[in-house]
Amino acid sequence: MSERTDEALIEALQTGDRDAVGPLFDRYYDELFAFADRFLGDPQAAADVVQDTFVRVLRYGETFSGRSSFRTWILRVARNACLDVVDARRRDREAKAELPPPDPSPPPEEPDPRIDRLREALDALPETRREVLVLRRFHHLSYAEIGEHCGISEGAARVRAHRALKQLRRELSPTPEASSE
Amino acid sequence: MSDDALLQRIADAVLGPPDPERNRALEAELADRPELLDEFHQLREAWSDLADLPAREPPEGARARAEAAVLRALARRTEAKGREPGARAAAHAGGPEPAPAVGGSRHPALRAAAALLLFMAGAVAGAWAWPRLGPSPDVEPGLASGAGVPAPTTSSTADEPRFVLLIRGGALPGNEAAAIREMEGWVTRIWNADRLVWADRFLPERAVWVGGERPPSDEAQPVGGFFLIRAPDREEAVRIARQSPHLAWGGVVEVVPVARGPGASP
């Protein structure tokens, strides 16, 4: 039997076909996890987001119109789920002044200090910039796709990617320059 | 060529598809602009460094849990559609699939959660109406845009550990609408993660104390309601509790494990 397309799988999912779940996970789980992990810098939160993403795909699948590729669409669903986490973190930060800090969970072990530095530098970028850089570098989206993903123009996506990279370079530099837009 | 135009070409060269010939030409062009040449090299190095950032592995068992959650959600959805008289009639007639039911067939746990929220909002009737029900035609995938609510949960998760989150004390902040949206977001996330079993509100001011006085601790932080959730362990339950916006409103959440075993509720 030939492999089913993404569109066929999402359609099957809408009709309650359990056999559509496995292939969708095979195709997208790792990529979505990598995206969410780089976006959020937290593997546990990323795993939650990916689970939430697939549940949303089940729920919103019928709104997938096919105008963009399914991959771009599902990445956008994951992005929305990531933004919810970012919002929750923001609220948490605002509440911290009044609350005792929670027990910090130890960061995952990273034996290579260079990789540590890269992660820190990426995490230091504002979400909007980090997202563009991650989509371009690791998911190889075109600027048009990134623009669609983020709700900005292709040109704005290009400019944002450039600024993000410049800031990353500053973050990676041993003597960081003053941050400027 | 202006600096802006050169900078744009540098950005395109770094962020675009690899093209050694174009890069050599650009380097030659920048030979008399050492600061821009340096910018080009540094950006290229940062871009190249970034590629070395490996993808991490998901936490152990995360994929299996996610897949199981989706299968459960799928089962609930199928079951709900099967229960709709319109759906059965349409299916029998070969007609189109009806839109998900809205309003009348809400999950009881969500109804209870709504009741709890209304309680916390000081029973501001009408302020909270579970506005995210019902997909719109051009819905953007995401929580903020609407969804049909799944049908009641099945008993396939009956053996999972359960915890009660007791919502104690706290007062709704000034912007009630925003606070309710926050609470709604939290409840929806628990729901989407297939954790929510039940929720309900209490009326502590009408409580009757039998066999003793009301303890001062309860007076200071009365229990306003509870969420019964499923979670693989206490850490996960605590993590969920920590995300409650209720904490930012001066309240606390008490996480109490529920005994499971023979005689436990399904």
Interface residues (C-beta under 8 A of the other chain):
Chain A: L13 G16 R18 V21 G22 F25 Y29 D30 F33 A34 D37 R38 P43 Q44 A46 A47 D48 V50 Q51 D52 F54 V55 R56 V57 L58 R59 Y60 E62 T63 F64 W73 R76 V77 N80 A81 L83 D84 D87 A88 R91 D92 E94 A95 E98 L99 P102 P108 R114 I115 L118 R119 L122 L133 R136 R137 F138 R158 A161 H162 L165 K166 L168 R169 L172 S173
Chain B: L7 Q8 A11 D12 V14 L15 Q42 L43 E45 A46 W47 D49 L50 A51 D52 L53 P54 A55 R56 E57 P58 P59 A62 R63 R65 A66 E67 A69 V70 L71 A73 L74 R77 T78 K81 P135 D138 V139 E140 P141 G142 L143 A144 A147 G148 P150 E182 G185 W186 R189 N192 A193 D194 R242 Q243 P245 L247 A248 G250
